[in-house]
Amino acid sequence: MVVASEIMEQPHWSDFVRLFLIFVVSAPISFLRQVKENLRLHSTFQKQENALKSHEDRVKNVQKQVRAWSESGAKVPMCSSRPSAKSISQMQTMAYKDTMYRIDIDLPNILSIDEDKGLVRIEPMVTVGQLNDFLIQRGWTMPVVAELDDLTMGGLVMGGGIEVTSHKHGFFQCVCKSYEMVMSDGSVLVCSDTVNRDLFATIPWSYGTVGILVSMEIQITPYKPFLELKYVPVKRKHQAIQLLRGETVRGFYDTLEGFMFSAEEGVVMMGRYVDQPGDIPLNRIGRWFKPWFYEHVRSFLKSGEGVEVVPTLDFFHRHNKPIFWLLRYILPWAHQPAFRYLFGWIFPLPLSLINNLRNKLANPEWFRNFVLQDYIVPVEHVAKVLELNETEFHIYPVWLCPTRHLDCSEYRTHSPQDILIDVGIYGFEERRGDRKLGQRRLEDFTVDNQGFVFLYAETDLSREQFDKMYKTYSYKYEEVRRKYECERAFPHVFNKISKVGRQSFCK
């Protein structure tokens, strides 16, 4: 078995192909497409009446397709036609879609902003980067801003979203105030905390299995241009966990996260949004030649505790260039100083491009030994998850992000007071063991201790274990699917996100 360090060090002909594709073909095309899309988005919103009329027409098109499915005999469930390259999912392809009735969903617009109420209404294919750029120009941002610009807002609802402000604001869906859905009969239904509350509570993490999301309203908050960021090195994992727990309870900091760089050593970061840098050093971490953020954080293990001010927009984009730390596996030389100074301006690369490079050119070991999963567990069980990572995978860095369930608490197992921590494990397992067995052990521990895993990643859970886990998050899912007649119209969430489920479904 080849391990991560060997994959990164081995020279391979595909490195040269990657370089050619990125510089000569993909990067320029991707850049021009992004400019065109941003101009289109701006132009559409400037003509707000046109945007709303366009939305009505696009929704009618979705309704027409759903009714055509029903008229055709409703022989197979429906799913979106979105290609796998545009997904963050670890799945190499989404072959399960070949067995379903595909619905074309073209809903990429920002529809309206109500600054008095602090709300923005958008369609689900708007990306994090597009919406945040739009809001910042108007002095606003989102309370929970996901780490990667290419993630779609609909994906953050349907597949789950968390960020370093989640210890205050909860998961991403906690800042969503209403959803507009096309249901299994082609009708349009709006749901919120006060209207169709059962559906409103079940849509998050449902992966498109209780209806088709066509618009959503999101809470917005005033934007401050700088973040005062404190870095605290820790020498024991229990120190990191206690620091995250204590600061979550105290609620003083706006942002809170940690990186573990080994079984015991790590850095906890806590930040406060400010209007001006003051006397604290300003570090523009987003400039093209700057070290990748996780390497910058690692430096505090040697230099000791430190405080600096970073531009808020740079902070929002801090994981974009290296995709946390995953780009080192595809472009192992891209973090070197010489490359950053000469070519750092091409980053971040679009996720669709990264996925294409991965699928077509990555070492085959990528798919056999790669782990991409978030294990969300009560804070008292975090140490054990870290120990299991050490014995089963030995993957570092590890991301730690505290959160809470703050929405629709009567539908959740955990109360708003319960502190959960997302343990993000992303990379190649180094233990030369059985990756699937190791992942199963972590998943079993997570489920047995009232935790759950994010649905965008591959899971090896059995149906019994999955149902036990999913009830922790949304125990009325089955009831809602029956009530809104989803069981024939959309696949069960297990059959979409689980390898075991997809295999049985496709037979």
N, C-alpha and C positions, 0 to 999 in steps of 0.2 A: 504493500500500500504506500502511496506517495502522500506525504504530509505537507502542510501549508508551506513551511520554510523551503522545502524542495521544489514545490510548484513555483514559488516566487523566484527561486534562484536559477532554475533550469533555463538556458537559452532555447528559444523555440522559433521556428520559421514564422509562426503566427504573429510574433511580436512585430515583425516588419510589415506584415499585412495590416495589422491593427494601425500602425503608424501611418501607412499610406491611406487607409480608409478614413482615418480621423482628420488628417490635415488636408488631404486633396479632395475628398468627397464629402464625408458626413458632416464635419463641423461647419463648413460654409453653408451647406444646404440647411442644416438645422438652425443656424443663426438667422438666415433669411426667412425661414418659415416662422420662427418665433417673432421676428419683427413684423411680418405680415399679419400674424394672428393678433399681436398687441394693437396694431393699427386698426384692425377690423373690430376688436373688442371696444376700443375707444370710440370709434365712429358709430358703432351700434348703440352704445349708451348715450351718446350725444343726441341721438334721435330716439328719445325714450319711447315715444308713442309707437315708432316702428319696431322697437325691441319688444314691446308688449304684444303688438300685433303678430310679430314673427313668432313669439312664444306660443300664442294661441294656435297658430297654424302648425307649429311643430308638435304640440301636444295632440292636436287632432290627427296628425299623421301617425303618432304612436297608437292612439285609440283605434284608428282604422286598421292597423296591423294586428292589434289584439283581437278585434272582431273578426278579421279574416282568419286568424288562428281558430277561433271558435267555429266559424262556418266551415272550415276545412275538416272538422271532426275532432279537433282537440286531441289528437292521437299521442302527441309527445309534449312535454312541458316547454315553456318559453324561456329564453335567456337573451341577453344582449348580444349583439354581433361584434362587440369590441374585440380587436385582435389581442393575442396574448403579449405581443411585444410592448403594448402600451400599459401593461399591468406591472405592479411591483411584485406580484406573486412569484414565488420560487418555481412554480411549475414551468417546465421547459416549453410546453405547449398546452393549450386548453382543448385537447381533443374531445373532451366530453361535450363540447358545444356542437360537434358534428352530429350528435344524436338528438338535438333539440330543434325547436322552431325559433329561428333567430329574429329578433326585433331590432331594426335599425333605430338608434337613438342619437339624434343630432341636437344636443341641447348645451351649447357652449357659452351662453351670454350672461352678463350681469344685467339685471332687469330694472332695479330701482334701489335707491338709498333714502332712508328716512332718518335724517340727522336728529330730529327732535325726539324720536323714539329710540334712537340708537340701533337701527336695524338695517340690514341690506338683504335684498332678495336676489337670488341667483339661480341659474340652472346648474345641474349636477356636474357637467363636464368642465366647468370653470376650474382652473388649477389654483393651488395655493399661491403660487407666485403671481399669477394674473390678478387675483382678488386683492392680495396684500399690496401690490404696487398701486392698484386703483384706489384703495382706501388710504394709503399713506399720502398720496397726492392731495387728499382732502382732509388730512389731519386725524385719520382714524386708523385702527388696526383691529385684528381679532383678539379676543382674550386668550385663545388657544391657537397658536400658529404652528402647524406641523413642520417637521424638519426639512422636508424635501419639496422644492418648488413645483415639481412635476406631478405631485399627487393631486387627484381631483377631489373636489369637495364632496361629491357623491360617494366616492370611495372611502373617505374618512368617516362618513356616516355608516355606510353599509358594511365596511370591513373593520372599523374601529380606528380611533385616532387618539394619540396621547402626546403631550409635550411638557416642557419644563415648567409651565404655569399650571399644570393639571393638579398640583397639590392644593391650589386655590380654587380653580374653576372646574375641576373634574375632567372626564374624558371629553373629546371633541363634541359629542352629541349634546353635552350639557349646555352648550352655548347656542344650540339650534332651537328655534322657537316654534317653527311649524314646518310641515312637509306637505307638498302637493303630490298626490299619487294617482297613477292610472291603475285601476284594479283589474281583477281577472275577467270581469265582464265588459271591460272597456270604458267604464264610468270613471269620472274624476272625483277624488275624495281629498278633502283638506283635513289634516289632523294637527292637533296641538296639545298643550298641557290641559286644556279645558274642553276640547272638542275631539271626539273619537280617541280618547286618551289611551285606550288599550292598544290601538294601532300605533299611535305616536310612541309609546314605550317599547314596542316590539320592532320597529323599523331599524334602529341602530343594531349593527352586527348581524342583520338578517341576510346580508349578501344578496339582496334582490329577490328574496323568496316569499315576500308577502305583498308584492306589488312593484310597479315601476316608478321610481322617483323622477319627477319632472321639474320640480323647483323646491326651494327651501329658503326660509328666513333665518338669518344668523345675527346674533347679538354682536355689536361692535363697541369698541372702547377708545377713548382718546389716545393718540399716539405720542410717545415721548421719544426724542431722537437718540438718547444715549442710555446705556446700561452700565451701572457701576457693579463690577463683577469681582467677587472674592474667591480665591482658590485656596482650599485647605487640604494639604496632603495628609493622608492617614496611613498608619502602619499596620492596622488590623481591620479586617472586614467588619467586625462588630462596632468599631469606632465609626466607620462610614455609615452603617445602618442606623446607629443611635443618633448621629448627626442629622441624617435625613428625617428620621422620625421626629426629633426634637424641633427642627426648624419648620416642619409641616404643622405641628401643633402650635408653634409660636406665631406663624403666619406673617412674619415681618418681611420676608423676602418675596419678590415677585417671581423669581425663577429659582429652580432647585433641581440639581441633577448630580450624578456622580459617575466616574469612570473607574473601574477596577482594572489595573494593569497587570496584576498577578493575583495569586490566591489571597494575599493579605494587603498588598500595597495599592493605593488608589488616590484619587483626588475628588473632593466634593466641591461643587461650584454653587454659589448662591449670589443672586443679583437683584438690584433695585433699579427700576427705571427712573431716570433723572432728566432734567431739561438741559443742563450744562455739565461739562466735565469737571469744572472747578479746578482744584489744585492736583487732582489725581491724574497720573499719566494716561494719555489717550493712545490706544492701540487700534489702528484700523486693520482688523484681522481679515477683512474681506479683500484686501489688495492682492493682485494676481501673484505676487512673488512671496506672499506670506506662507509660513508652514501650515500644513493642514491642521485643522483645529485640534484633533486628538493628540497630535505630536506637540503642539503648543502646550496643551494641558499637561502632558507627560513631563514637560520640562520643570514643572513645579515640584516634582518628586525630588529633584536635586536642589533647586533654588529655595525651596521652602515656601511658606504661606505668602501670598501676594494679593494685591488689589490693583485693578486697572479699570479704566473706562473704555468701553467699545461702542461704536455706533450700533444702534438697535437693529438697523437693517442688515449690517454685517453679521450680527448675532443670529438673526433669523436665518441667514444663509450659511451658517457656520459648517453644517454637515453636507452642503450641496456638492462641493468639489470632490471630496473623497467618498461620498455616500457613506457617511460615518467613517469607516475604514476599509470598505469593501473594494474600492477601486485598486488598491494595492495588489489584489489577486489578478486583475485583468491587465493593468498597466503598472507593473511593479517598479518601473523607473520613474513614474510621474511625480513622486514626492521628493525627488532629489533636488537640491538647491539650484543646480545649473538648469535643469529642465524647467523648474518653476519660474526662474527669471526670464528664460527665453520664450517659453510656450505656455506659461500658466494662464495666460489670457483666454485660452480656448475653453477653460473650465468655468462652470460645470457643464458636462455633457448631458444631453437629454437622456432620461431613463430608457426611452425606446431604443436609442442608439446603443446604450450599455447592454440592454437585453439582447439586441441583435448580435453584438460582438460576443457576448457570453454564449449564446446558443450556437453560433456558427464557428467560433474560433477557440473557445475555452478548452483547456485540457479536460479530457473525459472525467478525470478525478473530481472535477468541480461538482458534478451531479451525484457522485457516489458518496463523497465525504463532506459535503457542504452542509452547514447548519445555519438556518435563518429563522429564529423564533423569539418571541417575547413571552416570557412566563410571568403572569401577573399574580402575585400571591400576597396574602396578609403579611405585614411587616415582620411578624414574629417567625416567619418561615423563610425569609430571604437568605439567611446564613446557610441553610441546608441546600437551597438551590445553587448557591455559589460553590458549595462543597461538591455537589454532584457535577457541576461544570468542570471542576478541577479534576475529578476522578474519571469522568466519562469522556470529556472533550479536550480540556485544557485550551480553551479558546479565550484569547484576550486581544484587545480590551473587552470589558463587559459594561454595558450601559445600565445605570440605575436611575429610575425616574418615579418619584412618588405620585400617587393620585388618589382620588376618592370617587365614589358613586354619588353624584349630587342630583341626578334626575330620576323622577318616577320611582322613588325609593320602595313603594309597596310592590313593585315588580322585580326587585333585586334582592338577593340574599344578604348583601352587605349594606349596612346603614351608612348614611353620610358621614358619620363619625369614624368609621373604620378606615385605617390607613392601609393602602395597598401599594406595592412597589413593583414596577415593571422591571424585570431582569432581562435585558436584551442581549442575546447571544448570537453573534453574527460572524461566521468565518469557517475555516477548515478545522476539523477535529484533529488534534495532534497525538492522541493516545494510541493510534494504530489499532483501535478496537472496532466494534460493530456500531456504526453510527446510528442505525435504526434502533438497535437495542438500547443505546445510550439515550437517544431521544425519547424512546418509550418510557424509560425510567424517570426522566425528568417530567414528562407529561403525566405519568401516573402519580408522582408525588404532588404535582401541582393540583390535579383534580381531587386527590384524596384530602387535600388541605384547603378546600374552598377557594381554589384559584382557577384561572382560565388562561387560555393562550389566544393570541390574536389570530384571526381567521385568514389573513392574507398569506400566511406561511404554510408550508406542507406539514401535515400532522399524520401520525401513525396511530391515533386513537381508534379503538374499536367503537362501534355504534353505542354500546352500553356505556363506555367511559365518556364518549362525547355527550350523550344525553345527560349524564350526571354533571358534566362540566357546564353545559349550556344552561341548565336549570339554575345554576349559580348566578348566571347573568340575566336570563330572561325566561322565567319559569312558566309564562303563559304563551310561549311561542306556538305550541301545538294548538292550543285553544283558539288563538287568533287566526291561525291558518284555516282552521275549520270554519270559524265564523265568517271569514271573508272569502271563502271558497277558493283557497289557494292550492289545495292539495293536488289537483290535476293540472293547474295552470303553471305552477312553478315547482322546481325540484326542491326537496328538503335541503336545508343548508348543509347537512352532513354530506350529501351526495355532490355538492359543489366544491367543498374545501378539503375533503379527505381523499387521499389516494384510494383507500379501501372502499369508500363510498362511491367514488367515480367508477371504479372497476366493476362493482356490482351493478351500478346503474346502467353502464354501457353494454352489459351482456345482452 
